[in-house]
């Protein structure tokens, strides 16, 4: 790819733990991606507005609070409303397998990465997903 992949990493909701999001952000940066980290306690509106302003190809949502079934549908709705259907959305954190399947099937989330997911695997998933849509 000629252009660097731009990724927005966001901590959605009231979750105050961001170590995992920072580890992911660093791994993506080290893999040559341009990473924008929004920080803690981001609302869906803040996340989508930042993604629009930063012209990202990927949004990585880190959710450890269990609020994924409320936050993710709102983010996806806002992306559709803003005509950003082409943005790849990934979710990381504590997401039960059943919820992960529903987020992918019903909401259009490209991938869900639970604790212990390989950093290299996430990098490769992003690259291959974007290559398929190019």
N, CA, C and O atoms as a GROMACS GRO file, in nm:
protein
  536
    1UNK      N    1   0.085  -0.119   0.000
    1UNK     CA    2   0.000   0.000   0.000
    1UNK      C    3   0.089   0.124   0.000
    1UNK      O    4   0.188   0.131   0.073
    2UNK      N    5   0.053   0.220  -0.081
    2UNK     CA    6   0.131   0.342  -0.091
    2UNK      C    7   0.107   0.434   0.028
    2UNK      O    8   0.200   0.494   0.081
    3UNK      N    9  -0.018   0.444   0.069
    3UNK     CA   10  -0.057   0.536   0.175
    3UNK      C   11  -0.055   0.464   0.311
    3UNK      O   12  -0.097   0.349   0.322
    4UNK      N   13  -0.005   0.535   0.413
    4UNK     CA   14  -0.004   0.476   0.548
    4UNK      C   15  -0.148   0.458   0.597
    4UNK      O   16  -0.235   0.541   0.574
    5UNK      N   17  -0.168   0.348   0.665
    5UNK     CA   18  -0.299   0.320   0.724
    5UNK      C   19  -0.318   0.410   0.845
    5UNK      O   20  -0.231   0.418   0.932
    6UNK      N   21  -0.432   0.479   0.849
    6UNK     CA   22  -0.463   0.568   0.961
    6UNK      C   23  -0.567   0.501   1.050
    6UNK      O   24  -0.675   0.461   1.004
    7UNK      N   25  -0.532   0.488   1.179
    7UNK     CA   26  -0.617   0.417   1.275
    7UNK      C   27  -0.648   0.508   1.393
    7UNK      O   28  -0.558   0.570   1.449
    8UNK      N   29  -0.774   0.514   1.429
    8UNK     CA   30  -0.815   0.584   1.550
    8UNK      C   31  -0.839   0.480   1.658
    8UNK      O   32  -0.919   0.388   1.639
    9UNK      N   33  -0.770   0.492   1.770
    9UNK     CA   34  -0.790   0.401   1.884
    9UNK      C   35  -0.862   0.482   1.991
    9UNK      O   36  -0.816   0.588   2.032
   10UNK      N   37  -0.976   0.429   2.037
   10UNK     CA   38  -1.060   0.505   2.131
   10UNK      C   39  -1.103   0.419   2.248
   10UNK      O   40  -1.137   0.301   2.231
   11UNK      N   41  -1.103   0.477   2.365
   11UNK     CA   42  -1.156   0.415   2.486
   11UNK      C   43  -1.297   0.469   2.505
   11UNK      O   44  -1.317   0.584   2.544
   12UNK      N   45  -1.394   0.384   2.476
   12UNK     CA   46  -1.533   0.427   2.478
   12UNK      C   47  -1.597   0.405   2.615
   12UNK      O   48  -1.566   0.308   2.684
   13UNK      N   49  -1.684   0.496   2.653
   13UNK     CA   50  -1.761   0.480   2.775
   13UNK      C   51  -1.685   0.524   2.899
   13UNK      O   52  -1.589   0.600   2.892
   14UNK      N   53  -1.731   0.474   3.012
   14UNK     CA   54  -1.678   0.518   3.141
   14UNK      C   55  -1.559   0.438   3.190
   14UNK      O   56  -1.508   0.461   3.299
   15UNK      N   57  -1.515   0.345   3.110
   15UNK     CA   58  -1.400   0.262   3.145
   15UNK      C   59  -1.276   0.349   3.166
   15UNK      O   60  -1.245   0.433   3.081
   16UNK      N   61  -1.207   0.331   3.276
   16UNK     CA   62  -1.090   0.413   3.306
   16UNK      C   63  -0.957   0.341   3.289
   16UNK      O   64  -0.854   0.392   3.332
   17UNK      N   65  -0.959   0.224   3.228
   17UNK     CA   66  -0.837   0.144   3.214
   17UNK      C   67  -0.794   0.147   3.068
   17UNK      O   68  -0.867   0.098   2.982
   18UNK      N   69  -0.677   0.204   3.040
   18UNK     CA   70  -0.637   0.217   2.898
   18UNK      C   71  -0.503   0.153   2.864
   18UNK      O   72  -0.448   0.179   2.757
   19UNK      N   73  -0.451   0.071   2.951
   19UNK     CA   74  -0.321   0.010   2.920
   19UNK      C   75  -0.326  -0.073   2.792
   19UNK      O   76  -0.237  -0.062   2.708
   20UNK      N   77  -0.430  -0.156   2.777
   20UNK     CA   78  -0.443  -0.240   2.658
   20UNK      C   79  -0.454  -0.156   2.531
   20UNK      O   80  -0.394  -0.190   2.429
   21UNK      N   81  -0.529  -0.048   2.536
   21UNK     CA   82  -0.544   0.039   2.419
   21UNK      C   83  -0.410   0.101   2.381
   21UNK      O   84  -0.379   0.117   2.263
   22UNK      N   85  -0.331   0.135   2.482
   22UNK     CA   86  -0.199   0.193   2.454
   22UNK      C   87  -0.103   0.089   2.396
   22UNK      O   88  -0.021   0.121   2.310
   23UNK      N   89  -0.113  -0.034   2.442
   23UNK     CA   90  -0.030  -0.142   2.387
   23UNK      C   91  -0.066  -0.164   2.240
   23UNK      O   92   0.022  -0.177   2.156
   24UNK      N   93  -0.195  -0.168   2.211
   24UNK     CA   94  -0.240  -0.185   2.072
   24UNK      C   95  -0.194  -0.067   1.987
   24UNK      O   96  -0.142  -0.086   1.877
   25UNK      N   97  -0.212   0.054   2.037
   25UNK     CA   98  -0.172   0.174   1.962
   25UNK      C   99  -0.022   0.168   1.929
   25UNK      O  100   0.017   0.199   1.816
   26UNK      N  101   0.059   0.130   2.024
   26UNK     CA  102   0.203   0.121   2.001
   26UNK      C  103   0.236   0.012   1.899
   26UNK      O  104   0.322   0.032   1.814
   27UNK      N  105   0.170  -0.102   1.907
   27UNK     CA  106   0.195  -0.211   1.812
   27UNK      C  107   0.158  -0.168   1.670
   27UNK      O  108   0.231  -0.199   1.575
   28UNK      N  109   0.048  -0.100   1.656
   28UNK     CA  110   0.007  -0.053   1.523
   28UNK      C  111   0.105   0.052   1.470
   28UNK      O  112   0.140   0.051   1.352
   29UNK      N  113   0.148   0.140   1.558
   29UNK     CA  114   0.248   0.241   1.519
   29UNK      C  115   0.378   0.174   1.477
   29UNK      O  116   0.437   0.210   1.375
   30UNK      N  117   0.424   0.076   1.556
   30UNK     CA  118   0.547   0.006   1.524
   30UNK      C  119   0.537  -0.072   1.394
   30UNK      O  120   0.638  -0.101   1.330
   31UNK      N  121   0.414  -0.106   1.353
   31UNK     CA  122   0.391  -0.176   1.227
   31UNK      C  123   0.381  -0.078   1.110
   31UNK      O  124   0.354  -0.120   0.997
   32UNK      N  125   0.402   0.050   1.136
   32UNK     CA  126   0.402   0.149   1.029
   32UNK      C  127   0.271   0.221   1.007
   32UNK      O  128   0.258   0.297   0.910
   33UNK      N  129   0.176   0.200   1.093
   33UNK     CA  130   0.047   0.268   1.079
   33UNK      C  131   0.051   0.402   1.152
   33UNK      O  132   0.128   0.420   1.247
   34UNK      N  133  -0.030   0.493   1.107
   34UNK     CA  134  -0.044   0.622   1.173
   34UNK      C  135  -0.158   0.608   1.273
   34UNK      O  136  -0.270   0.577   1.234
   35UNK      N  137  -0.132   0.630   1.401
   35UNK     CA  138  -0.229   0.604   1.506
   35UNK      C  139  -0.267   0.733   1.577
   35UNK      O  140  -0.181   0.812   1.616
   36UNK      N  141  -0.395   0.753   1.592
   36UNK     CA  142  -0.450   0.864   1.669
   36UNK      C  143  -0.518   0.802   1.791
   36UNK      O  144  -0.612   0.724   1.776
   37UNK      N  145  -0.471   0.835   1.910
   37UNK     CA  146  -0.531   0.782   2.032
   37UNK      C  147  -0.612   0.893   2.097
   37UNK      O  148  -0.558   1.000   2.127
   38UNK      N  149  -0.740   0.868   2.119
   38UNK     CA  150  -0.830   0.973   2.168
   38UNK      C  151  -0.831   0.988   2.319
   38UNK      O  152  -0.877   1.090   2.371
   39UNK      N  153  -0.783   0.889   2.391
   39UNK     CA  154  -0.785   0.897   2.537
   39UNK      C  155  -0.910   0.834   2.596
   39UNK      O  156  -0.989   0.771   2.526
   40UNK      N  157  -0.925   0.852   2.725
   40UNK     CA  158  -1.031   0.788   2.802
   40UNK      C  159  -1.166   0.859   2.788
   40UNK      O  160  -1.175   0.976   2.752
   41UNK      N  161  -1.270   0.782   2.820
   41UNK     CA  162  -1.407   0.830   2.837
   41UNK      C  163  -1.463   0.904   2.714
   41UNK      O  164  -1.518   1.013   2.726
   42UNK      N  165  -1.448   0.841   2.600
   42UNK     CA  166  -1.499   0.899   2.476
   42UNK      C  167  -1.642   0.853   2.450
   42UNK      O  168  -1.675   0.736   2.468
   43UNK      N  169  -1.726   0.946   2.408
   43UNK     CA  170  -1.862   0.911   2.369
   43UNK      C  171  -1.860   0.865   2.223
   43UNK      O  172  -1.766   0.895   2.150
   44UNK      N  173  -1.963   0.794   2.180
   44UNK     CA  174  -1.970   0.757   2.038
   44UNK      C  175  -1.961   0.878   1.946
   44UNK      O  176  -1.896   0.873   1.841
   45UNK      N  177  -2.025   0.987   1.985
   45UNK     CA  178  -2.020   1.108   1.904
   45UNK      C  179  -1.879   1.163   1.894
   45UNK      O  180  -1.836   1.204   1.786
   46UNK      N  181  -1.807   1.164   2.003
   46UNK     CA  182  -1.668   1.212   2.003
   46UNK      C  183  -1.580   1.124   1.915
   46UNK      O  184  -1.495   1.173   1.842
   47UNK      N  185  -1.601   0.994   1.923
   47UNK     CA  186  -1.522   0.898   1.845
   47UNK      C  187  -1.545   0.918   1.696
   47UNK      O  188  -1.450   0.927   1.619
   48UNK      N  189  -1.670   0.923   1.655
   48UNK     CA  190  -1.701   0.936   1.513
   48UNK      C  191  -1.656   1.072   1.460
   48UNK      O  192  -1.606   1.081   1.348
   49UNK      N  193  -1.674   1.177   1.537
   49UNK     CA  194  -1.628   1.309   1.493
   49UNK      C  195  -1.476   1.312   1.476
   49UNK      O  196  -1.425   1.369   1.380
   50UNK      N  197  -1.404   1.250   1.569
   50UNK     CA  198  -1.258   1.244   1.557
   50UNK      C  199  -1.218   1.162   1.435
   50UNK      O  200  -1.124   1.199   1.364
   51UNK      N  201  -1.287   1.053   1.410
   51UNK     CA  202  -1.258   0.968   1.294
   51UNK      C  203  -1.281   1.046   1.164
   51UNK      O  204  -1.203   1.034   1.069
   52UNK      N  205  -1.384   1.124   1.162
   52UNK     CA  206  -1.414   1.206   1.044
   52UNK      C  207  -1.307   1.314   1.025
   52UNK      O  208  -1.256   1.332   0.914
   53UNK      N  209  -1.273   1.384   1.131
   53UNK     CA  210  -1.172   1.490   1.123
   53UNK      C  211  -1.035   1.436   1.086
   53UNK      O  212  -0.960   1.501   1.012
   54UNK      N  213  -1.001   1.318   1.136
   54UNK     CA  214  -0.868   1.261   1.111
   54UNK      C  215  -0.863   1.177   0.983
   54UNK      O  216  -0.756   1.129   0.945
   55UNK      N  217  -0.977   1.158   0.917
   55UNK     CA  218  -0.986   1.083   0.792
   55UNK      C  219  -0.921   0.945   0.805
   55UNK      O  220  -0.833   0.909   0.728
   56UNK      N  221  -0.968   0.869   0.906
   56UNK     CA  222  -0.910   0.737   0.932
   56UNK      C  223  -0.977   0.629   0.848
   56UNK      O  224  -1.090   0.645   0.802
   57UNK      N  225  -0.905   0.520   0.830
   57UNK     CA  226  -0.959   0.404   0.762
   57UNK      C  227  -1.008   0.299   0.860
   57UNK      O  228  -1.088   0.212   0.825
   58UNK      N  229  -0.959   0.309   0.985
   58UNK     CA  230  -0.989   0.208   1.086
   58UNK      C  231  -1.021   0.277   1.219
   58UNK      O  232  -0.956   0.374   1.257
   59UNK      N  233  -1.123   0.225   1.288
   59UNK     CA  234  -1.150   0.265   1.426
   59UNK      C  235  -1.134   0.141   1.512
   59UNK      O  236  -1.196   0.037   1.486
   60UNK      N  237  -1.052   0.152   1.615
   60UNK     CA  238  -1.036   0.045   1.713
   60UNK      C  239  -1.098   0.090   1.844
   60UNK      O  240  -1.049   0.183   1.907
   61UNK      N  241  -1.205   0.025   1.884
   61UNK     CA  242  -1.273   0.059   2.009
   61UNK      C  243  -1.228  -0.036   2.118
   61UNK      O  244  -1.238  -0.157   2.103
   62UNK      N  245  -1.179   0.018   2.227
   62UNK     CA  246  -1.140  -0.062   2.342
   62UNK      C  247  -1.246  -0.046   2.449
   62UNK      O  248  -1.268   0.064   2.500
   63UNK      N  249  -1.312  -0.158   2.482
   63UNK     CA  250  -1.422  -0.152   2.578
   63UNK      C  251  -1.406  -0.265   2.679
   63UNK      O  252  -1.420  -0.382   2.644
   64UNK      N  253  -1.376  -0.230   2.802
   64UNK     CA  254  -1.362  -0.329   2.908
   64UNK      C  255  -1.479  -0.326   3.005
   64UNK      O  256  -1.489  -0.412   3.093
   65UNK      N  257  -1.566  -0.228   2.991
   65UNK     CA  258  -1.671  -0.205   3.090
   65UNK      C  259  -1.795  -0.292   3.072
   65UNK      O  260  -1.882  -0.294   3.158
   66UNK      N  261  -1.803  -0.364   2.960
   66UNK     CA  262  -1.923  -0.443   2.933
   66UNK      C  263  -2.030  -0.365   2.859
   66UNK      O  264  -2.140  -0.416   2.838
   67UNK      N  265  -2.002  -0.243   2.820
   67UNK     CA  266  -2.101  -0.158   2.753
   67UNK      C  267  -2.096  -0.171   2.601
   67UNK      O  268  -2.153  -0.087   2.531
   68UNK      N  269  -2.032  -0.273   2.549
   68UNK     CA  270  -2.017  -0.288   2.405
   68UNK      C  271  -2.151  -0.295   2.331
   68UNK      O  272  -2.162  -0.247   2.218
   69UNK      N  273  -2.254  -0.355   2.393
   69UNK     CA  274  -2.384  -0.368   2.327
   69UNK      C  275  -2.460  -0.236   2.319
   69UNK      O  276  -2.558  -0.225   2.246
   70UNK      N  277  -2.417  -0.136   2.392
   70UNK     CA  278  -2.476  -0.002   2.383
   70UNK      C  279  -2.390   0.091   2.298
   70UNK      O  280  -2.442   0.168   2.217
   71UNK      N  281  -2.260   0.084   2.318
   71UNK     CA  282  -2.168   0.179   2.251
   71UNK      C  283  -2.149   0.147   2.104
   71UNK      O  284  -2.157   0.236   2.019
   72UNK      N  285  -2.124   0.020   2.072
   72UNK     CA  286  -2.092  -0.016   1.934
   72UNK      C  287  -2.208   0.014   1.838
   72UNK      O  288  -2.184   0.073   1.733
   73UNK      N  289  -2.333  -0.023   1.870
   73UNK     CA  290  -2.441   0.011   1.777
   73UNK      C  291  -2.454   0.162   1.752
   73UNK      O  292  -2.485   0.204   1.641
   74UNK      N  293  -2.429   0.241   1.854
   74UNK     CA  294  -2.437   0.387   1.837
   74UNK      C  295  -2.324   0.437   1.746
   74UNK      O  296  -2.347   0.521   1.660
   75UNK      N  297  -2.203   0.386   1.766
   75UNK     CA  298  -2.092   0.424   1.679
   75UNK      C  299  -2.123   0.387   1.534
   75UNK      O  300  -2.102   0.467   1.444
   76UNK      N  301  -2.173   0.266   1.513
   76UNK     CA  302  -2.203   0.220   1.377
   76UNK      C  303  -2.313   0.304   1.314
   76UNK      O  304  -2.307   0.336   1.195
   77UNK      N  305  -2.414   0.341   1.393
   77UNK     CA  306  -2.522   0.426   1.342
   77UNK      C  307  -2.469   0.562   1.300
   77UNK      O  308  -2.504   0.613   1.194
   78UNK      N  309  -2.384   0.622   1.383
   78UNK     CA  310  -2.328   0.753   1.351
   78UNK      C  311  -2.238   0.747   1.228
   78UNK      O  312  -2.238   0.839   1.147
   79UNK      N  313  -2.162   0.639   1.214
   79UNK     CA  314  -2.078   0.624   1.094
   79UNK      C  315  -2.166   0.618   0.969
   79UNK      O  316  -2.134   0.682   0.868
   80UNK      N  317  -2.276   0.543   0.975
   80UNK     CA  318  -2.367   0.536   0.859
   80UNK      C  319  -2.426   0.673   0.829
   80UNK      O  320  -2.433   0.714   0.713
   81UNK      N  321  -2.469   0.744   0.933
   81UNK     CA  322  -2.528   0.876   0.914
   81UNK      C  323  -2.432   0.974   0.849
   81UNK      O  324  -2.474   1.064   0.775
   82UNK      N  325  -2.304   0.959   0.876
   82UNK     CA  326  -2.203   1.050   0.820
   82UNK      C  327  -2.142   0.996   0.690
   82UNK      O  328  -2.046   1.053   0.638
   83UNK      N  329  -2.198   0.888   0.638
   83UNK     CA  330  -2.149   0.833   0.512
   83UNK      C  331  -2.012   0.770   0.524
   83UNK      O  332  -1.935   0.769   0.427
   84UNK      N  333  -1.981   0.717   0.641
   84UNK     CA  334  -1.848   0.658   0.666
   84UNK      C  335  -1.857   0.506   0.675
   84UNK      O  336  -1.792   0.444   0.759
   85UNK      N  337  -1.938   0.447   0.589
   85UNK     CA  338  -1.959   0.303   0.590
   85UNK      C  339  -1.833   0.224   0.555
   85UNK      O  340  -1.824   0.105   0.584
   86UNK      N  341  -1.736   0.291   0.494
   86UNK     CA  342  -1.614   0.223   0.451
   86UNK      C  343  -1.508   0.213   0.561
   86UNK      O  344  -1.402   0.154   0.540
   87UNK      N  345  -1.534   0.272   0.678
   87UNK     CA  346  -1.439   0.266   0.788
   87UNK      C  347  -1.448   0.128   0.854
   87UNK      O  348  -1.556   0.082   0.892
   88UNK      N  349  -1.334   0.064   0.868
   88UNK     CA  350  -1.324  -0.067   0.931
   88UNK      C  351  -1.333  -0.047   1.082
   88UNK      O  352  -1.255   0.030   1.139
   89UNK      N  353  -1.425  -0.115   1.148
   89UNK     CA  354  -1.442  -0.101   1.293
   89UNK      C  355  -1.403  -0.231   1.360
   89UNK      O  356  -1.453  -0.339   1.327
   90UNK      N  357  -1.312  -0.219   1.457
   90UNK     CA  358  -1.267  -0.332   1.537
   90UNK      C  359  -1.301  -0.304   1.682
   90UNK      O  360  -1.299  -0.189   1.726
   91UNK      N  361  -1.332  -0.408   1.756
   91UNK     CA  362  -1.361  -0.396   1.898
   91UNK      C  363  -1.265  -0.486   1.975
   91UNK      O  364  -1.244  -0.601   1.938
   92UNK      N  365  -1.208  -0.432   2.081
   92UNK     CA  366  -1.121  -0.509   2.166
   92UNK      C  367  -1.165  -0.496   2.309
   92UNK      O  368  -1.217  -0.392   2.350
   93UNK      N  369  -1.145  -0.602   2.386
   93UNK     CA  370  -1.178  -0.595   2.527
   93UNK      C  371  -1.253  -0.717   2.574
   93UNK      O  372  -1.245  -0.825   2.514
   94UNK      N  373  -1.326  -0.698   2.681
   94UNK     CA  374  -1.401  -0.807   2.742
   94UNK      C  375  -1.536  -0.817   2.671
   94UNK      O  376  -1.631  -0.747   2.705
   95UNK      N  377  -1.541  -0.904   2.572
   95UNK     CA  378  -1.664  -0.924   2.494
   95UNK      C  379  -1.689  -1.074   2.487
   95UNK      O  380  -1.610  -1.148   2.428
   96UNK      N  381  -1.799  -1.120   2.546
   96UNK     CA  382  -1.831  -1.263   2.539
   96UNK      C  383  -1.845  -1.309   2.393
   96UNK      O  384  -1.883  -1.230   2.306
   97UNK      N  385  -1.814  -1.435   2.368
   97UNK     CA  386  -1.818  -1.489   2.231
   97UNK      C  387  -1.953  -1.465   2.164
   97UNK      O  388  -1.958  -1.429   2.046
   98UNK      N  389  -2.062  -1.485   2.237
   98UNK     CA  390  -2.196  -1.465   2.178
   98UNK      C  391  -2.216  -1.320   2.134
   98UNK      O  392  -2.269  -1.294   2.026
   99UNK      N  393  -2.172  -1.227   2.217
   99UNK     CA  394  -2.184  -1.085   2.182
   99UNK      C  395  -2.093  -1.050   2.065
   99UNK      O  396  -2.130  -0.970   1.980
  100UNK      N  397  -1.973  -1.109   2.061
  100UNK     CA  398  -1.880  -1.083   1.951
  100UNK      C  399  -1.943  -1.124   1.818
  100UNK      O  400  -1.936  -1.049   1.720
  101UNK      N  401  -2.005  -1.240   1.815
  101UNK     CA  402  -2.071  -1.287   1.693
  101UNK      C  403  -2.182  -1.192   1.651
  101UNK      O  404  -2.197  -1.161   1.533
  102UNK      N  405  -2.261  -1.145   1.747
  102UNK     CA  406  -2.370  -1.053   1.715
  102UNK      C  407  -2.319  -0.917   1.668
  102UNK      O  408  -2.378  -0.857   1.578
  103UNK      N  409  -2.210  -0.869   1.727
  103UNK     CA  410  -2.154  -0.741   1.684
  103UNK      C  411  -2.109  -0.750   1.538
  103UNK      O  412  -2.123  -0.654   1.462
  104UNK      N  413  -2.054  -0.863   1.501
  104UNK     CA  414  -2.009  -0.881   1.362
  104UNK      C  415  -2.128  -0.901   1.268
  104UNK      O  416  -2.134  -0.838   1.163
  105UNK      N  417  -2.222  -0.986   1.306
  105UNK     CA  418  -2.335  -1.018   1.219
  105UNK      C  419  -2.435  -0.904   1.207
  105UNK      O  420  -2.479  -0.871   1.097
  106UNK      N  421  -2.471  -0.845   1.319
  106UNK     CA  422  -2.580  -0.747   1.320
  106UNK      C  423  -2.535  -0.602   1.309
  106UNK      O  424  -2.611  -0.517   1.262
  107UNK      N  425  -2.412  -0.573   1.352
  107UNK     CA  426  -2.369  -0.434   1.354
  107UNK      C  427  -2.267  -0.400   1.246
  107UNK      O  428  -2.246  -0.283   1.217
  108UNK      N  429  -2.205  -0.500   1.187
  108UNK     CA  430  -2.106  -0.474   1.083
  108UNK      C  431  -1.965  -0.453   1.134
  108UNK      O  432  -1.880  -0.401   1.062
  109UNK      N  433  -1.938  -0.494   1.258
  109UNK     CA  434  -1.803  -0.486   1.312
  109UNK      C  435  -1.717  -0.587   1.236
  109UNK      O  436  -1.757  -0.701   1.215
  110UNK      N  437  -1.599  -0.544   1.194
  110UNK     CA  438  -1.513  -0.631   1.114
  110UNK      C  439  -1.446  -0.740   1.197
  110UNK      O  440  -1.431  -0.853   1.151
  111UNK      N  441  -1.408  -0.706   1.320
  111UNK     CA  442  -1.340  -0.804   1.403
  111UNK      C  443  -1.351  -0.769   1.550
  111UNK      O  444  -1.359  -0.652   1.587
  112UNK      N  445  -1.351  -0.873   1.633
  112UNK     CA  446  -1.354  -0.856   1.779
  112UNK      C  447  -1.233  -0.930   1.833
  112UNK      O  448  -1.214  -1.048   1.805
  113UNK      N  449  -1.152  -0.860   1.911
  113UNK     CA  450  -1.029  -0.916   1.966
  113UNK      C  451  -1.038  -0.915   2.118
  113UNK      O  452  -1.047  -0.810   2.182
  114UNK      N  453  -1.034  -1.034   2.174
  114UNK     CA  454  -1.047  -1.050   2.318
  114UNK      C  455  -0.910  -1.055   2.383
  114UNK      O  456  -0.809  -1.064   2.313
  115UNK      N  457  -0.904  -1.049   2.516
  115UNK     CA  458  -0.775  -1.053   2.585
  115UNK      C  459  -0.691  -1.172   2.537
  115UNK      O  460  -0.741  -1.283   2.521
  116UNK      N  461  -0.563  -1.146   2.516
  116UNK     CA  462  -0.472  -1.249   2.470
  116UNK      C  463  -0.457  -1.255   2.319
  116UNK      O  464  -0.378  -1.334   2.268
  117UNK      N  465  -0.532  -1.172   2.246
  117UNK     CA  466  -0.520  -1.172   2.100
  117UNK      C  467  -0.378  -1.130   2.061
  117UNK      O  468  -0.316  -1.046   2.127
  118UNK      N  469  -0.328  -1.190   1.956
  118UNK     CA  470  -0.194  -1.162   1.907
  118UNK      C  471  -0.187  -1.023   1.844
  118UNK      O  472  -0.270  -0.987   1.761
  119UNK      N  473  -0.086  -0.945   1.884
  119UNK     CA  474  -0.068  -0.812   1.825
  119UNK      C  475  -0.040  -0.824   1.676
  119UNK      O  476  -0.094  -0.748   1.596
  120UNK      N  477   0.043  -0.919   1.638
  120UNK     CA  478   0.072  -0.941   1.497
  120UNK      C  479  -0.055  -0.982   1.422
  120UNK      O  480  -0.077  -0.942   1.308
  121UNK      N  481  -0.137  -1.061   1.487
  121UNK     CA  482  -0.264  -1.102   1.425
  121UNK      C  483  -0.355  -0.985   1.398
  121UNK      O  484  -0.422  -0.980   1.295
  122UNK      N  485  -0.358  -0.888   1.490
  122UNK     CA  486  -0.441  -0.769   1.471
  122UNK      C  487  -0.386  -0.685   1.356
  122UNK      O  488  -0.463  -0.637   1.272
  123UNK      N  489  -0.256  -0.669   1.351
  123UNK     CA  490  -0.192  -0.593   1.242
  123UNK      C  491  -0.225  -0.658   1.108
  123UNK      O  492  -0.266  -0.590   1.014
  124UNK      N  493  -0.209  -0.789   1.100
  124UNK     CA  494  -0.236  -0.860   0.975
  124UNK      C  495  -0.384  -0.855   0.937
  124UNK      O  496  -0.417  -0.845   0.819
  125UNK      N  497  -0.471  -0.862   1.037
  125UNK     CA  498  -0.615  -0.853   1.011
  125UNK      C  499  -0.649  -0.718   0.946
  125UNK      O  500  -0.724  -0.713   0.849
  126UNK      N  501  -0.593  -0.610   1.001
  126UNK     CA  502  -0.619  -0.477   0.947
  126UNK      C  503  -0.569  -0.469   0.803
  126UNK      O  504  -0.642  -0.427   0.713
  127UNK      N  505  -0.446  -0.509   0.782
  127UNK     CA  506  -0.387  -0.501   0.648
  127UNK      C  507  -0.467  -0.582   0.546
  127UNK      O  508  -0.499  -0.534   0.437
  128UNK      N  509  -0.498  -0.705   0.581
  128UNK     CA  510  -0.570  -0.790   0.484
  128UNK      C  511  -0.712  -0.739   0.460
  128UNK      O  512  -0.762  -0.746   0.348
  129UNK      N  513  -0.777  -0.690   0.564
  129UNK     CA  514  -0.913  -0.636   0.547
  129UNK      C  515  -0.914  -0.515   0.455
  129UNK      O  516  -1.003  -0.501   0.372
  130UNK      N  517  -0.815  -0.427   0.470
  130UNK     CA  518  -0.809  -0.308   0.387
  130UNK      C  519  -0.769  -0.343   0.243
  130UNK      O  520  -0.814  -0.277   0.149
  131UNK      N  521  -0.686  -0.443   0.226
  131UNK     CA  522  -0.648  -0.487   0.092
  131UNK      C  523  -0.769  -0.540   0.016
  131UNK      O  524  -0.782  -0.518  -0.104
  132UNK      N  525  -0.857  -0.611   0.087
  132UNK     CA  526  -0.976  -0.667   0.024
  132UNK      C  527  -1.074  -0.559  -0.020
  132UNK      O  528  -1.146  -0.576  -0.118
  133UNK      N  529  -1.077  -0.447   0.053
  133UNK     CA  530  -1.172  -0.340   0.020
  133UNK      C  531  -1.114  -0.238  -0.076
  133UNK      O  532  -1.186  -0.150  -0.124
  134UNK      N  533  -0.984  -0.247  -0.106
  134UNK     CA  534  -0.919  -0.148  -0.193
  134UNK      C  535  -0.957  -0.170  -0.339
  134UNK      O  536  -0.912  -0.095  -0.426
   0.00000   0.00000   0.00000
